[in-house]
Amino acid sequence: MANNQQPYDVGYGLASVSITSGVTIVATTGCSYHGITVVASATRSTVYVYDSISAASGNLVDLIVVSTTAGILADKFIPVYAKHGIVASVTGTGLKGSIFFGPKG
């Protein structure tokens, strides 16, 4: 790679996307996954983060189980490169949070 960059190097800073219950398409191209924050959850919820572009399938990148306790931060010391993109799938209700990723441009 040019300039000794690794696949997980972030060229354009961090971006975030809000997530709630259901499936959220975060990114549709290769990018680096940096983690997730959860600020609220009405029920026990599970957040699945996939390397995928359209559905809750593909390679599992992260799995976070959330109780009704708010204030969870699950960040990656070394970002995970998602070759295809990032999709989040949330089970449970009332979850509010954000996924952080480094878009490639």
HELIX and SHEET records of a PDB file:
HELIX    1   1 ALA A    2  ASN A    4  5                                   3    
SHEET    1   A 4 ALA A  15  ILE A  19  0                                        
SHEET    2   A 4 LYS A  96  PRO A 103 -1                                        
SHEET    3   A 4 CYS A  31  ALA A  40 -1                                        
SHEET    4   A 4 ILE A  72  ALA A  82 -1                                        
SHEET    1   B 4 GLY A  22  ALA A  27  0                                        
SHEET    2   B 4 ILE A  86  THR A  91 -1                                        
SHEET    3   B 4 SER A  45  ASP A  51 -1                                        
SHEET    4   B 4 ASN A  59  VAL A  66 -1                                        
END                                                                             
